[in-house]
Amino acid sequence: MAVEKHYKVVVEKHADGYVAYPLGMRGVVVGQGDSYEAALADVRSAIRFHIETFGPEAFEDESPILEAFVAETGISL
């Protein structure tokens, strides 16, 4: 029986599509797509492949990242 695990994923919207990547994973894993949903589907596939290739230790035991935020700040130069 398969166990479903949940991972935190950052999804970025760019002019030419979406890019998604997981937090707390060792190595580089990226998904992309023309839509938010396509990028998530692609990164799920990439995560699955990465874990099948490198084993469950590809992820940190406990990710120190609880939440991620995008913020903007200004500086005077």
N, CA, C and O atoms as a Maestro MAE file, in Angstrom:
{
 s_m_m2io_version
 :::
 2.0.0
}

f_m_ct {
 s_m_title
 :::
 protein
 m_atom[308] {
  # First column is atom index #
  i_m_mmod_type
  r_m_x_coord
  r_m_y_coord
  r_m_z_coord
  i_m_residue_number
  s_m_chain_name
  s_m_pdb_residue_name
  s_m_pdb_atom_name
  i_m_atomic_number
  :::
  1 25 0.833 -1.170 0.000 1 A "MET " " N  " 7
  2 3 0.000 0.000 0.000 1 A "MET " " CA " 6
  3 2 0.886 1.244 0.000 1 A "MET " " C  " 6
  4 15 1.810 1.346 0.808 1 A "MET " " O  " 8
  5 25 0.619 2.169 -0.880 2 A "ALA " " N  " 7
  6 3 1.407 3.392 -0.993 2 A "ALA " " CA " 6
  7 2 0.999 4.385 0.088 2 A "ALA " " C  " 6
  8 15 -0.176 4.532 0.423 2 A "ALA " " O  " 8
  9 25 2.011 5.058 0.619 3 A "VAL " " N  " 7
  10 3 1.787 6.094 1.617 3 A "VAL " " CA " 6
  11 2 2.007 7.433 0.948 3 A "VAL " " C  " 6
  12 15 3.038 7.652 0.312 3 A "VAL " " O  " 8
  13 25 1.046 8.328 1.087 4 A "GLU " " N  " 7
  14 3 1.183 9.648 0.481 4 A "GLU " " CA " 6
  15 2 1.860 10.586 1.464 4 A "GLU " " C  " 6
  16 15 1.410 10.746 2.599 4 A "GLU " " O  " 8
  17 25 2.956 11.209 1.015 5 A "LYS " " N  " 7
  18 3 3.650 12.212 1.815 5 A "LYS " " CA " 6
  19 2 3.404 13.565 1.176 5 A "LYS " " C  " 6
  20 15 3.202 13.667 -0.034 5 A "LYS " " O  " 8
  21 25 3.422 14.582 1.985 6 A "HIS " " N  " 7
  22 3 3.220 15.940 1.494 6 A "HIS " " CA " 6
  23 2 4.521 16.718 1.617 6 A "HIS " " C  " 6
  24 15 5.227 16.614 2.620 6 A "HIS " " O  " 8
  25 25 4.826 17.490 0.598 7 A "TYR " " N  " 7
  26 3 6.035 18.295 0.564 7 A "TYR " " CA " 6
  27 2 5.669 19.738 0.261 7 A "TYR " " C  " 6
  28 15 4.712 20.004 -0.466 7 A "TYR " " O  " 8
  29 25 6.427 20.659 0.815 8 A "LYS " " N  " 7
  30 3 6.223 22.071 0.506 8 A "LYS " " CA " 6
  31 2 6.879 22.375 -0.833 8 A "LYS " " C  " 6
  32 15 8.028 22.005 -1.072 8 A "LYS " " O  " 8
  33 25 6.140 23.052 -1.700 9 A "VAL " " N  " 7
  34 3 6.613 23.357 -3.052 9 A "VAL " " CA " 6
  35 2 6.418 24.847 -3.316 9 A "VAL " " C  " 6
  36 15 5.366 25.407 -3.010 9 A "VAL " " O  " 8
  37 25 7.425 25.474 -3.878 10 A "VAL " " N  " 7
  38 3 7.334 26.869 -4.306 10 A "VAL " " CA " 6
  39 2 6.955 26.867 -5.781 10 A "VAL " " C  " 6
  40 15 7.550 26.140 -6.577 10 A "VAL " " O  " 8
  41 25 5.967 27.679 -6.146 11 A "VAL " " N  " 7
  42 3 5.569 27.817 -7.543 11 A "VAL " " CA " 6
  43 2 5.747 29.280 -7.931 11 A "VAL " " C  " 6
  44 15 5.185 30.175 -7.299 11 A "VAL " " O  " 8
  45 25 6.523 29.508 -8.960 12 A "GLU " " N  " 7
  46 3 6.779 30.861 -9.450 12 A "GLU " " CA " 6
  47 2 6.092 31.051 -10.796 12 A "GLU " " C  " 6
  48 15 6.144 30.181 -11.665 12 A "GLU " " O  " 8
  49 25 5.451 32.200 -10.951 13 A "LYS " " N  " 7
  50 3 4.829 32.525 -12.237 13 A "LYS " " CA " 6
  51 2 5.788 33.439 -12.994 13 A "LYS " " C  " 6
  52 15 6.215 34.474 -12.482 13 A "LYS " " O  " 8
  53 25 6.116 33.040 -14.219 14 A "HIS " " N  " 7
  54 3 6.994 33.812 -15.097 14 A "HIS " " CA " 6
  55 2 6.209 34.212 -16.342 14 A "HIS " " C  " 6
  56 15 5.106 33.715 -16.575 14 A "HIS " " O  " 8
  57 25 6.768 35.089 -17.122 15 A "ALA " " N  " 7
  58 3 6.092 35.561 -18.335 15 A "ALA " " CA " 6
  59 2 5.791 34.406 -19.294 15 A "ALA " " C  " 6
  60 15 4.798 34.451 -20.021 15 A "ALA " " O  " 8
  61 25 6.632 33.382 -19.303 16 A "ASP " " N  " 7
  62 3 6.472 32.285 -20.256 16 A "ASP " " CA " 6
  63 2 5.965 30.986 -19.630 16 A "ASP " " C  " 6
  64 15 6.007 29.939 -20.277 16 A "ASP " " O  " 8
  65 25 5.482 31.034 -18.369 17 A "GLY " " N  " 7
  66 3 4.956 29.830 -17.739 17 A "GLY " " CA " 6
  67 2 5.241 29.805 -16.252 17 A "GLY " " C  " 6
  68 15 5.524 30.835 -15.640 17 A "GLY " " O  " 8
  69 25 5.164 28.621 -15.681 18 A "TYR " " N  " 7
  70 3 5.340 28.429 -14.240 18 A "TYR " " CA " 6
  71 2 6.504 27.490 -13.978 18 A "TYR " " C  " 6
  72 15 6.780 26.580 -14.759 18 A "TYR " " O  " 8
  73 25 7.185 27.730 -12.856 19 A "VAL " " N  " 7
  74 3 8.282 26.884 -12.408 19 A "VAL " " CA " 6
  75 2 7.978 26.491 -10.968 19 A "VAL " " C  " 6
  76 15 7.550 27.331 -10.177 19 A "VAL " " O  " 8
  77 25 8.193 25.227 -10.619 20 A "ALA " " N  " 7
  78 3 7.927 24.739 -9.268 20 A "ALA " " CA " 6
  79 2 9.111 23.941 -8.765 20 A "ALA " " C  " 6
  80 15 9.747 23.203 -9.518 20 A "ALA " " O  " 8
  81 25 9.402 24.097 -7.476 21 A "TYR " " N  " 7
  82 3 10.487 23.317 -6.874 21 A "TYR " " CA " 6
  83 2 10.179 23.062 -5.407 21 A "TYR " " C  " 6
  84 15 9.578 23.905 -4.742 21 A "TYR " " O  " 8
  85 25 10.593 21.891 -4.894 22 A "PRO " " N  " 7
  86 3 10.312 21.541 -3.506 22 A "PRO " " CA " 6
  87 2 11.318 22.181 -2.558 22 A "PRO " " C  " 6
  88 15 12.465 22.435 -2.925 22 A "PRO " " O  " 8
  89 25 10.872 22.436 -1.347 23 A "LEU " " N  " 7
  90 3 11.752 22.929 -0.295 23 A "LEU " " CA " 6
  91 2 12.299 21.752 0.500 23 A "LEU " " C  " 6
  92 15 11.594 20.764 0.709 23 A "LEU " " O  " 8
  93 25 13.530 21.845 0.938 24 A "GLY " " N  " 7
  94 3 14.106 20.823 1.806 24 A "GLY " " CA " 6
  95 2 14.626 19.596 1.102 24 A "GLY " " C  " 6
  96 15 14.875 18.582 1.755 24 A "GLY " " O  " 8
  97 25 14.800 19.644 -0.203 25 A "MET " " N  " 7
  98 3 15.307 18.485 -0.935 25 A "MET " " CA " 6
  99 2 16.771 18.690 -1.280 25 A "MET " " C  " 6
  100 15 17.177 19.772 -1.703 25 A "MET " " O  " 8
  101 25 17.546 17.657 -1.099 26 A "ARG " " N  " 7
  102 3 18.959 17.699 -1.492 26 A "ARG " " CA " 6
  103 2 19.043 17.480 -2.991 26 A "ARG " " C  " 6
  104 15 18.434 16.549 -3.519 26 A "ARG " " O  " 8
  105 25 19.788 18.323 -3.675 27 A "GLY " " N  " 7
  106 3 19.897 18.228 -5.123 27 A "GLY " " CA " 6
  107 2 18.924 19.193 -5.782 27 A "GLY " " C  " 6
  108 15 18.206 19.934 -5.110 27 A "GLY " " O  " 8
  109 25 18.916 19.170 -7.077 28 A "VAL " " N  " 7
  110 3 18.077 20.096 -7.837 28 A "VAL " " CA " 6
  111 2 16.896 19.338 -8.440 28 A "VAL " " C  " 6
  112 15 17.075 18.375 -9.185 28 A "VAL " " O  " 8
  113 25 15.704 19.783 -8.108 29 A "VAL " " N  " 7
  114 3 14.481 19.185 -8.638 29 A "VAL " " CA " 6
  115 2 13.567 20.336 -9.048 29 A "VAL " " C  " 6
  116 15 13.217 21.181 -8.224 29 A "VAL " " O  " 8
  117 25 13.187 20.365 -10.312 30 A "VAL " " N  " 7
  118 3 12.367 21.463 -10.821 30 A "VAL " " CA " 6
  119 2 11.291 20.900 -11.732 30 A "VAL " " C  " 6
  120 15 11.524 19.954 -12.485 30 A "VAL " " O  " 8
  121 25 10.115 21.495 -11.651 31 A "GLY " " N  " 7
  122 3 9.035 21.187 -12.578 31 A "GLY " " CA " 6
  123 2 8.630 22.473 -13.276 31 A "GLY " " C  " 6
  124 15 8.849 23.567 -12.757 31 A "GLY " " O  " 8
  125 25 8.044 22.338 -14.443 32 A "GLN " " N  " 7
  126 3 7.599 23.534 -15.161 32 A "GLN " " CA " 6
  127 2 6.362 23.200 -15.970 32 A "GLN " " C  " 6
  128 15 6.070 22.036 -16.243 32 A "GLN " " O  " 8
  129 25 5.639 24.250 -16.348 33 A "GLY " " N  " 7
  130 3 4.443 24.041 -17.150 33 A "GLY " " CA " 6
  131 2 3.845 25.355 -17.582 33 A "GLY " " C  " 6
  132 15 4.232 26.423 -17.109 33 A "GLY " " O  " 8
  133 25 2.886 25.257 -18.495 34 A "ASP " " N  " 7
  134 3 2.195 26.451 -18.992 34 A "ASP " " CA " 6
  135 2 1.162 26.955 -17.989 34 A "ASP " " C  " 6
  136 15 0.702 28.091 -18.097 34 A "ASP " " O  " 8
  137 25 0.791 26.123 -17.014 35 A "SER " " N  " 7
  138 3 -0.172 26.516 -15.994 35 A "SER " " CA " 6
  139 2 0.354 26.099 -14.624 35 A "SER " " C  " 6
  140 15 1.288 25.306 -14.512 35 A "SER " " O  " 8
  141 25 -0.272 26.656 -13.582 36 A "TYR " " N  " 7
  142 3 0.055 26.303 -12.204 36 A "TYR " " CA " 6
  143 2 -0.082 24.793 -12.006 36 A "TYR " " C  " 6
  144 15 0.807 24.144 -11.453 36 A "TYR " " O  " 8
  145 25 -1.193 24.253 -12.460 37 A "GLU " " N  " 7
  146 3 -1.467 22.816 -12.288 37 A "GLU " " CA " 6
  147 2 -0.451 21.956 -13.032 37 A "GLU " " C  " 6
  148 15 -0.018 20.923 -12.520 37 A "GLU " " O  " 8
  149 25 -0.069 22.376 -14.237 38 A "ALA " " N  " 7
  150 3 0.920 21.619 -15.019 38 A "ALA " " CA " 6
  151 2 2.276 21.625 -14.331 38 A "ALA " " C  " 6
  152 15 2.970 20.608 -14.319 38 A "ALA " " O  " 8
  153 25 2.661 22.764 -13.756 39 A "ALA " " N  " 7
  154 3 3.939 22.843 -13.044 39 A "ALA " " CA " 6
  155 2 3.918 21.949 -11.812 39 A "ALA " " C  " 6
  156 15 4.908 21.275 -11.527 39 A "ALA " " O  " 8
  157 25 2.802 21.930 -11.070 40 A "LEU " " N  " 7
  158 3 2.697 21.045 -9.897 40 A "LEU " " CA " 6
  159 2 2.765 19.577 -10.301 40 A "LEU " " C  " 6
  160 15 3.434 18.782 -9.640 40 A "LEU " " O  " 8
  161 25 2.082 19.213 -11.373 41 A "ALA " " N  " 7
  162 3 2.126 17.826 -11.846 41 A "ALA " " CA " 6
  163 2 3.548 17.444 -12.248 41 A "ALA " " C  " 6
  164 15 4.000 16.335 -11.963 41 A "ALA " " O  " 8
  165 25 4.247 18.356 -12.904 42 A "ASP " " N  " 7
  166 3 5.607 18.081 -13.348 42 A "ASP " " CA " 6
  167 2 6.562 17.961 -12.167 42 A "ASP " " C  " 6
  168 15 7.426 17.085 -12.161 42 A "ASP " " O  " 8
  169 25 6.418 18.830 -11.162 43 A "VAL " " N  " 7
  170 3 7.313 18.737 -10.009 43 A "VAL " " CA " 6
  171 2 6.996 17.490 -9.180 43 A "VAL " " C  " 6
  172 15 7.909 16.902 -8.602 43 A "VAL " " O  " 8
  173 25 5.728 17.071 -9.106 44 A "ARG " " N  " 7
  174 3 5.408 15.808 -8.420 44 A "ARG " " CA " 6
  175 2 6.141 14.649 -9.086 44 A "ARG " " C  " 6
  176 15 6.712 13.793 -8.411 44 A "ARG " " O  " 8
  177 25 6.119 14.631 -10.405 45 A "SER " " N  " 7
  178 3 6.820 13.585 -11.146 45 A "SER " " CA " 6
  179 2 8.323 13.647 -10.889 45 A "SER " " C  " 6
  180 15 8.972 12.615 -10.719 45 A "SER " " O  " 8
  181 25 8.870 14.854 -10.861 46 A "ALA " " N  " 7
  182 3 10.310 15.025 -10.631 46 A "ALA " " CA " 6
  183 2 10.692 14.592 -9.216 46 A "ALA " " C  " 6
  184 15 11.736 13.968 -9.025 46 A "ALA " " O  " 8
  185 25 9.864 14.915 -8.226 47 A "ILE " " N  " 7
  186 3 10.125 14.487 -6.842 47 A "ILE " " CA " 6
  187 2 10.104 12.970 -6.754 47 A "ILE " " C  " 6
  188 15 10.999 12.370 -6.160 47 A "ILE " " O  " 8
  189 25 9.090 12.347 -7.339 48 A "ARG " " N  " 7
  190 3 8.974 10.881 -7.319 48 A "ARG " " CA " 6
  191 2 10.215 10.239 -7.945 48 A "ARG " " C  " 6
  192 15 10.778 9.299 -7.384 48 A "ARG " " O  " 8
  193 25 10.642 10.746 -9.108 49 A "PHE " " N  " 7
  194 3 11.826 10.211 -9.779 49 A "PHE " " CA " 6
  195 2 13.068 10.396 -8.917 49 A "PHE " " C  " 6
  196 15 13.885 9.483 -8.802 49 A "PHE " " O  " 8
  197 25 13.215 11.573 -8.308 50 A "HIS " " N  " 7
  198 3 14.396 11.866 -7.479 50 A "HIS " " CA " 6
  199 2 14.468 10.909 -6.287 50 A "HIS " " C  " 6
  200 15 15.539 10.397 -5.963 50 A "HIS " " O  " 8
  201 25 13.331 10.670 -5.638 51 A "ILE " " N  " 7
  202 3 13.307 9.767 -4.486 51 A "ILE " " CA " 6
  203 2 13.559 8.329 -4.925 51 A "ILE " " C  " 6
  204 15 14.275 7.593 -4.245 51 A "ILE " " O  " 8
  205 25 12.981 7.919 -6.052 52 A "GLU " " N  " 7
  206 3 13.228 6.562 -6.556 52 A "GLU " " CA " 6
  207 2 14.691 6.365 -6.922 52 A "GLU " " C  " 6
  208 15 15.233 5.272 -6.758 52 A "GLU " " O  " 8
  209 25 15.337 7.429 -7.421 53 A "THR " " N  " 7
  210 3 16.738 7.350 -7.841 53 A "THR " " CA " 6
  211 2 17.699 7.417 -6.660 53 A "THR " " C  " 6
  212 15 18.638 6.626 -6.579 53 A "THR " " O  " 8
  213 25 17.469 8.364 -5.737 54 A "PHE " " N  " 7
  214 3 18.423 8.622 -4.657 54 A "PHE " " CA " 6
  215 2 17.958 8.149 -3.288 54 A "PHE " " C  " 6
  216 15 18.708 8.244 -2.317 54 A "PHE " " O  " 8
  217 25 16.746 7.645 -3.194 55 A "GLY " " N  " 7
  218 3 16.228 7.142 -1.929 55 A "GLY " " CA " 6
  219 2 15.584 8.235 -1.097 55 A "GLY " " C  " 6
  220 15 15.713 9.419 -1.406 55 A "GLY " " O  " 8
  221 25 14.890 7.835 -0.040 56 A "PRO " " N  " 7
  222 3 14.171 8.796 0.792 56 A "PRO " " CA " 6
  223 2 15.088 9.796 1.494 56 A "PRO " " C  " 6
  224 15 14.630 10.852 1.930 56 A "PRO " " O  " 8
  225 25 16.370 9.477 1.607 57 A "GLU " " N  " 7
  226 3 17.298 10.419 2.234 57 A "GLU " " CA " 6
  227 2 17.579 11.635 1.356 57 A "GLU " " C  " 6
  228 15 18.327 12.529 1.752 57 A "GLU " " O  " 8
  229 25 16.978 11.669 0.158 58 A "ALA " " N  " 7
  230 3 17.087 12.862 -0.694 58 A "ALA " " CA " 6
  231 2 16.438 14.063 -0.022 58 A "ALA " " C  " 6
  232 15 16.761 15.206 -0.346 58 A "ALA " " O  " 8
  233 25 15.508 13.807 0.927 59 A "PHE " " N  " 7
  234 3 14.896 14.870 1.702 59 A "PHE " " CA " 6
  235 2 15.519 14.895 3.076 59 A "PHE " " C  " 6
  236 15 15.892 13.854 3.617 59 A "PHE " " O  " 8
  237 25 15.633 16.083 3.644 60 A "GLU " " N  " 7
  238 3 16.075 16.208 5.023 60 A "GLU " " CA " 6
  239 2 15.056 15.481 5.892 60 A "GLU " " C  " 6
  240 15 13.875 15.420 5.549 60 A "GLU " " O  " 8
  241 25 15.509 14.931 7.015 61 A "ASP " " N  " 7
  242 3 14.596 14.212 7.906 61 A "ASP " " CA " 6
  243 2 13.414 15.091 8.311 61 A "ASP " " C  " 6
  244 15 12.259 14.687 8.176 61 A "ASP " " O  " 8
  245 25 13.693 16.238 8.785 62 A "GLU " " N  " 7
  246 3 12.651 17.190 9.160 62 A "GLU " " CA " 6
  247 2 13.030 18.522 8.548 62 A "GLU " " C  " 6
  248 15 14.006 19.141 8.970 62 A "GLU " " O  " 8
  249 25 12.286 18.966 7.577 63 A "SER " " N  " 7
  250 3 12.564 20.242 6.940 63 A "SER " " CA " 6
  251 2 12.379 21.359 7.958 63 A "SER " " C  " 6
  252 15 11.337 21.432 8.609 63 A "SER " " O  " 8
  253 25 13.372 22.228 8.104 64 A "PRO " " N  " 7
  254 3 13.240 23.338 9.048 64 A "PRO " " CA " 6
  255 2 12.278 24.418 8.532 64 A "PRO " " C  " 6
  256 15 11.978 25.373 9.249 64 A "PRO " " O  " 8
  257 25 11.803 24.274 7.314 65 A "ILE " " N  " 7
  258 3 10.942 25.283 6.709 65 A "ILE " " CA " 6
  259 2 9.493 24.970 7.062 65 A "ILE " " C  " 6
  260 15 8.946 23.950 6.643 65 A "ILE " " O  " 8
  261 25 8.883 25.856 7.834 66 A "LEU " " N  " 7
  262 3 7.483 25.678 8.207 66 A "LEU " " CA " 6
  263 2 6.559 26.313 7.184 66 A "LEU " " C  " 6
  264 15 5.535 25.734 6.822 66 A "LEU " " O  " 8
  265 25 6.919 27.506 6.716 67 A "GLU " " N  " 7
  266 3 6.168 28.214 5.691 67 A "GLU " " CA " 6
  267 2 7.153 29.051 4.911 67 A "GLU " " C  " 6
  268 15 8.235 29.377 5.397 67 A "GLU " " O  " 8
  269 25 6.771 29.393 3.703 68 A "ALA " " N  " 7
  270 3 7.597 30.274 2.869 68 A "ALA " " CA " 6
  271 2 6.725 31.436 2.416 68 A "ALA " " C  " 6
  272 15 5.545 31.259 2.111 68 A "ALA " " O  " 8
  273 25 7.302 32.600 2.376 69 A "PHE " " N  " 7
  274 3 6.572 33.805 1.981 69 A "PHE " " CA " 6
  275 2 7.359 34.541 0.919 69 A "PHE " " C  " 6
  276 15 8.586 34.460 0.875 69 A "PHE " " O  " 8
  277 25 6.660 35.250 0.075 70 A "VAL " " N  " 7
  278 3 7.297 36.162 -0.865 70 A "VAL " " CA " 6
  279 2 7.026 37.569 -0.334 70 A "VAL " " C  " 6
  280 15 5.876 37.942 -0.102 70 A "VAL " " O  " 8
  281 25 8.078 38.336 -0.148 71 A "ALA " " N  " 7
  282 3 7.933 39.687 0.383 71 A "ALA " " CA " 6
  283 2 8.747 40.636 -0.480 71 A "ALA " " C  " 6
  284 15 9.682 40.233 -1.172 71 A "ALA " " O  " 8
  285 25 8.373 41.885 -0.422 72 A "GLU " " N  " 7
  286 3 9.097 42.914 -1.168 72 A "GLU " " CA " 6
  287 2 9.450 44.029 -0.194 72 A "GLU " " C  " 6
  288 15 8.643 44.394 0.662 72 A "GLU " " O  " 8
  289 25 10.644 44.562 -0.325 73 A "THR " " N  " 7
  290 3 11.067 45.668 0.519 73 A "THR " " CA " 6
  291 2 11.846 46.670 -0.323 73 A "THR " " C  " 6
  292 15 12.405 46.315 -1.361 73 A "THR " " O  " 8
  293 25 11.881 47.874 0.107 74 A "GLY " " N  " 7
  294 3 12.629 48.917 -0.593 74 A "GLY " " CA " 6
  295 2 13.841 49.345 0.211 74 A "GLY " " C  " 6
  296 15 13.849 49.267 1.440 74 A "GLY " " O  " 8
  297 25 14.858 49.796 -0.495 75 A "ILE " " N  " 7
  298 3 16.055 50.329 0.161 75 A "ILE " " CA " 6
  299 2 16.418 51.642 -0.507 75 A "ILE " " C  " 6
  300 15 16.190 51.823 -1.703 75 A "ILE " " O  " 8
  301 25 16.979 52.549 0.260 76 A "SER " " N  " 7
  302 3 17.447 53.816 -0.284 76 A "SER " " CA " 6
  303 2 18.924 53.688 -0.600 76 A "SER " " C  " 6
  304 15 19.707 53.208 0.219 76 A "SER " " O  " 8
  305 25 19.291 54.113 -1.773 77 A "LEU " " N  " 7
  306 3 20.703 54.060 -2.178 77 A "LEU " " CA " 6
  307 2 21.256 55.460 -2.305 77 A "LEU " " C  " 6
  308 15 22.428 55.633 -2.637 77 A "LEU " " O  " 8
  :::
 }
 m_bond[307] {
  # First column is bond index #
  i_m_from
  i_m_to
  i_m_order
  :::
  1 1 2 1
  2 2 3 1
  3 3 4 2
  4 3 5 1
  5 5 6 1
  6 6 7 1
  7 7 8 2
  8 7 9 1
  9 9 10 1
  10 10 11 1
  11 11 12 2
  12 11 13 1
  13 13 14 1
  14 14 15 1
  15 15 16 2
  16 15 17 1
  17 17 18 1
  18 18 19 1
  19 19 20 2
  20 19 21 1
  21 21 22 1
  22 22 23 1
  23 23 24 2
  24 23 25 1
  25 25 26 1
  26 26 27 1
  27 27 28 2
  28 27 29 1
  29 29 30 1
  30 30 31 1
  31 31 32 2
  32 31 33 1
  33 33 34 1
  34 34 35 1
  35 35 36 2
  36 35 37 1
  37 37 38 1
  38 38 39 1
  39 39 40 2
  40 39 41 1
  41 41 42 1
  42 42 43 1
  43 43 44 2
  44 43 45 1
  45 45 46 1
  46 46 47 1
  47 47 48 2
  48 47 49 1
  49 49 50 1
  50 50 51 1
  51 51 52 2
  52 51 53 1
  53 53 54 1
  54 54 55 1
  55 55 56 2
  56 55 57 1
  57 57 58 1
  58 58 59 1
  59 59 60 2
  60 59 61 1
  61 61 62 1
  62 62 63 1
  63 63 64 2
  64 63 65 1
  65 65 66 1
  66 66 67 1
  67 67 68 2
  68 67 69 1
  69 69 70 1
  70 70 71 1
  71 71 72 2
  72 71 73 1
  73 73 74 1
  74 74 75 1
  75 75 76 2
  76 75 77 1
  77 77 78 1
  78 78 79 1
  79 79 80 2
  80 79 81 1
  81 81 82 1
  82 82 83 1
  83 83 84 2
  84 83 85 1
  85 85 86 1
  86 86 87 1
  87 87 88 2
  88 87 89 1
  89 89 90 1
  90 90 91 1
  91 91 92 2
  92 91 93 1
  93 93 94 1
  94 94 95 1
  95 95 96 2
  96 95 97 1
  97 97 98 1
  98 98 99 1
  99 99 100 2
  100 99 101 1
  101 101 102 1
  102 102 103 1
  103 103 104 2
  104 103 105 1
  105 105 106 1
  106 106 107 1
  107 107 108 2
  108 107 109 1
  109 109 110 1
  110 110 111 1
  111 111 112 2
  112 111 113 1
  113 113 114 1
  114 114 115 1
  115 115 116 2
  116 115 117 1
  117 117 118 1
  118 118 119 1
  119 119 120 2
  120 119 121 1
  121 121 122 1
  122 122 123 1
  123 123 124 2
  124 123 125 1
  125 125 126 1
  126 126 127 1
  127 127 128 2
  128 127 129 1
  129 129 130 1
  130 130 131 1
  131 131 132 2
  132 131 133 1
  133 133 134 1
  134 134 135 1
  135 135 136 2
  136 135 137 1
  137 137 138 1
  138 138 139 1
  139 139 140 2
  140 139 141 1
  141 141 142 1
  142 142 143 1
  143 143 144 2
  144 143 145 1
  145 145 146 1
  146 146 147 1
  147 147 148 2
  148 147 149 1
  149 149 150 1
  150 150 151 1
  151 151 152 2
  152 151 153 1
  153 153 154 1
  154 154 155 1
  155 155 156 2
  156 155 157 1
  157 157 158 1
  158 158 159 1
  159 159 160 2
  160 159 161 1
  161 161 162 1
  162 162 163 1
  163 163 164 2
  164 163 165 1
  165 165 166 1
  166 166 167 1
  167 167 168 2
  168 167 169 1
  169 169 170 1
  170 170 171 1
  171 171 172 2
  172 171 173 1
  173 173 174 1
  174 174 175 1
  175 175 176 2
  176 175 177 1
  177 177 178 1
  178 178 179 1
  179 179 180 2
  180 179 181 1
  181 181 182 1
  182 182 183 1
  183 183 184 2
  184 183 185 1
  185 185 186 1
  186 186 187 1
  187 187 188 2
  188 187 189 1
  189 189 190 1
  190 190 191 1
  191 191 192 2
  192 191 193 1
  193 193 194 1
  194 194 195 1
  195 195 196 2
  196 195 197 1
  197 197 198 1
  198 198 199 1
  199 199 200 2
  200 199 201 1
  201 201 202 1
  202 202 203 1
  203 203 204 2
  204 203 205 1
  205 205 206 1
  206 206 207 1
  207 207 208 2
  208 207 209 1
  209 209 210 1
  210 210 211 1
  211 211 212 2
  212 211 213 1
  213 213 214 1
  214 214 215 1
  215 215 216 2
  216 215 217 1
  217 217 218 1
  218 218 219 1
  219 219 220 2
  220 219 221 1
  221 221 222 1
  222 222 223 1
  223 223 224 2
  224 223 225 1
  225 225 226 1
  226 226 227 1
  227 227 228 2
  228 227 229 1
  229 229 230 1
  230 230 231 1
  231 231 232 2
  232 231 233 1
  233 233 234 1
  234 234 235 1
  235 235 236 2
  236 235 237 1
  237 237 238 1
  238 238 239 1
  239 239 240 2
  240 239 241 1
  241 241 242 1
  242 242 243 1
  243 243 244 2
  244 243 245 1
  245 245 246 1
  246 246 247 1
  247 247 248 2
  248 247 249 1
  249 249 250 1
  250 250 251 1
  251 251 252 2
  252 251 253 1
  253 253 254 1
  254 254 255 1
  255 255 256 2
  256 255 257 1
  257 257 258 1
  258 258 259 1
  259 259 260 2
  260 259 261 1
  261 261 262 1
  262 262 263 1
  263 263 264 2
  264 263 265 1
  265 265 266 1
  266 266 267 1
  267 267 268 2
  268 267 269 1
  269 269 270 1
  270 270 271 1
  271 271 272 2
  272 271 273 1
  273 273 274 1
  274 274 275 1
  275 275 276 2
  276 275 277 1
  277 277 278 1
  278 278 279 1
  279 279 280 2
  280 279 281 1
  281 281 282 1
  282 282 283 1
  283 283 284 2
  284 283 285 1
  285 285 286 1
  286 286 287 1
  287 287 288 2
  288 287 289 1
  289 289 290 1
  290 290 291 1
  291 291 292 2
  292 291 293 1
  293 293 294 1
  294 294 295 1
  295 295 296 2
  296 295 297 1
  297 297 298 1
  298 298 299 1
  299 299 300 2
  300 299 301 1
  301 301 302 1
  302 302 303 1
  303 303 304 2
  304 303 305 1
  305 305 306 1
  306 306 307 1
  307 307 308 2
  :::
 }
}
